[in-house]
Amino acid sequence: MKRRDLIKLLEKNGWYFKRSGGSHDIYTNGKDIEPISHQNEIKELVAQKIIKRRGLK
């Protein structure tokens, strides 16, 4: 999955960029945080686990 597609999905569900770390950007919904790798292509298994864990639609 493309990184930008995962970020768009997060933002559509109320998540927003909090800060940039060393190798990850940190996104939050105000309560939880989710690190997203700087790589252009996120492995499909990792992306699906993030989507399932955060209940993204």
C-alpha positions as CSV (number, residue, x, y, z in Angstrom):
1,M,0.0,0.0,0.0
2,K,1.2,3.5,-0.8
3,R,2.1,5.5,2.3
4,R,0.1,8.5,1.1
5,D,-3.0,6.3,0.7
6,L,-2.7,5.0,4.3
7,I,-2.2,8.6,5.5
8,K,-5.3,9.7,3.6
9,L,-7.3,6.9,5.2
10,L,-6.1,7.9,8.7
11,E,-7.0,11.5,8.1
12,K,-10.4,10.6,6.7
13,N,-11.1,8.9,10.0
14,G,-10.1,11.8,12.2
15,W,-6.3,11.2,12.7
16,Y,-3.9,14.1,12.2
17,F,-0.1,14.6,12.0
18,K,1.5,15.2,15.4
19,R,5.2,15.1,14.8
20,S,8.0,13.6,12.8
21,G,10.4,11.1,14.4
22,G,13.6,9.6,13.2
23,S,12.2,7.0,10.8
24,H,8.4,7.4,11.4
25,D,5.8,10.2,11.4
26,I,3.5,10.1,14.4
27,Y,-0.2,10.4,13.8
28,T,-2.8,10.8,16.6
29,N,-6.5,11.0,17.1
30,G,-6.1,12.9,20.3
31,K,-6.0,9.8,22.5
32,D,-4.0,7.1,20.7
33,I,-0.8,7.4,18.5
34,E,0.2,5.5,15.4
35,P,3.7,5.6,13.9
36,I,3.8,5.5,10.1
37,S,7.1,4.7,8.4
38,H,8.7,7.2,6.0
39,Q,9.0,4.5,3.3
40,N,7.0,5.2,0.2
41,E,5.6,1.7,0.1
42,I,4.1,0.2,3.3
43,K,4.0,-3.6,3.4
44,E,0.5,-4.8,2.8
45,L,0.4,-6.9,6.0
46,V,1.5,-3.9,8.1
47,A,-1.0,-1.6,6.5
48,Q,-3.8,-4.1,7.0
49,K,-2.9,-4.6,10.7
50,I,-2.9,-0.8,11.2
51,I,-6.3,-0.5,9.5
52,K,-7.8,-3.4,11.6
53,R,-6.2,-2.2,14.9
54,R,-7.6,1.3,14.4
55,G,-10.9,0.3,12.9
56,L,-10.4,2.4,9.8
57,K,-13.0,2.4,7.0
